[in-house]
Amino acid sequence: MDLINIGFGNLISAQRLIAIVSPDSAPVKRLIQESRDSGMLIDATYGRKTAAVLIMDSDHVVLSALSTEKMAPRLGMKVEDFTREELL
C-alpha cells in the first residue's frame, strides 16, 4: 500500500485517490460544503489555507494545505510534466 504525505504528517492511500483539484471554483466549493454537511470531509489543513482538494473513492473529500505542485513528486510525477497554465 502506497501512502502519500499530504502535509503535517497526514497520509492518504494512493490507491484510493481519484483526483486532486483546486479549491477555487464554485463547483468544488459546493462539493466541500456538501461533504462537510454529510460528515465526509476530512480537513488536514491545520487551520491554513486550503491549496488542494483530494477526492477519494470512498466519497471522502480531503482538504490539504499543500499545493498540487508539492504533491506531484510524492505521487511519482514530475512538475515538468505540467504546462505553466496547468500549474496556475
C-alpha positions as CSV (number, residue, x, y, z in Angstrom):
1,M,0.0,0.0,0.0
2,D,1.5,3.3,-1.1
3,L,0.9,6.2,1.3
4,I,1.2,9.8,0.3
5,N,2.1,12.6,2.8
6,I,-0.4,15.4,2.3
7,G,1.2,17.7,4.9
8,F,1.7,17.9,8.6
9,G,2.3,14.1,8.9
10,N,-1.1,13.2,7.4
11,L,-1.1,10.3,5.0
12,I,-3.6,9.0,2.4
13,S,-3.6,5.8,0.3
14,A,-2.5,6.5,-3.2
15,Q,-4.8,3.6,-4.5
16,R,-7.9,5.3,-3.1
17,L,-7.1,8.7,-4.6
18,I,-9.3,9.7,-7.6
19,A,-8.4,13.3,-8.2
20,I,-6.6,16.4,-6.8
21,V,-8.4,19.6,-7.7
22,S,-8.1,23.3,-7.0
23,P,-10.4,24.7,-4.3
24,D,-11.2,27.9,-6.1
25,S,-14.1,27.0,-8.4
26,A,-17.7,27.2,-7.3
27,P,-18.5,23.5,-8.0
28,V,-15.5,22.4,-5.8
29,K,-16.7,24.8,-3.1
30,R,-20.2,23.2,-3.3
31,L,-18.6,19.8,-3.1
32,I,-16.7,20.7,0.0
33,Q,-19.8,22.1,1.7
34,E,-21.9,19.0,0.8
35,S,-19.1,16.8,2.1
36,R,-19.0,18.8,5.3
37,D,-22.8,18.6,5.8
38,S,-22.7,14.8,5.2
39,G,-19.7,14.2,7.5
40,M,-17.5,13.0,4.7
41,L,-15.0,16.0,4.9
42,I,-11.5,15.5,6.3
43,D,-9.7,18.8,7.0
44,A,-6.0,18.2,7.0
45,T,-5.0,21.9,6.7
46,Y,-4.4,22.5,10.4
47,G,-6.0,25.9,10.0
48,R,-4.1,27.0,7.0
49,K,-5.5,28.0,3.6
50,T,-6.7,25.1,1.5
51,A,-4.4,24.6,-1.5
52,A,-5.7,21.3,-2.8
53,V,-8.8,19.2,-2.6
54,L,-8.3,15.4,-2.7
55,I,-11.3,13.3,-3.8
56,M,-11.2,9.7,-2.6
57,D,-13.0,6.7,-4.0
58,S,-14.9,6.3,-0.7
59,D,-16.7,9.7,-1.3
60,H,-14.5,11.3,1.3
61,V,-13.1,14.8,0.5
62,V,-9.8,15.7,2.0
63,L,-8.5,19.3,2.3
64,S,-4.8,19.8,2.2
65,A,-2.6,22.9,2.7
66,L,0.0,21.5,0.2
67,S,-0.3,22.6,-3.4
68,T,-0.6,20.2,-6.3
69,E,3.0,21.2,-7.3
70,K,4.3,19.9,-4.0
71,M,2.2,16.8,-4.1
72,A,3.1,15.8,-7.7
73,P,6.6,14.4,-6.8
74,R,5.1,12.5,-3.9
75,L,2.7,10.8,-6.5
76,G,5.7,9.9,-8.7
77,M,5.1,12.8,-11.2
78,K,7.5,15.4,-12.3
79,V,6.4,19.1,-12.1
80,E,7.8,19.5,-15.6
81,D,5.0,17.2,-16.8
82,F,2.6,20.1,-16.4
83,T,2.4,23.1,-18.6
84,R,2.6,26.5,-16.9
85,E,-1.1,27.2,-17.4
86,E,-2.0,23.9,-15.7
87,L,0.0,24.9,-12.6
88,L,-1.7,28.3,-12.2
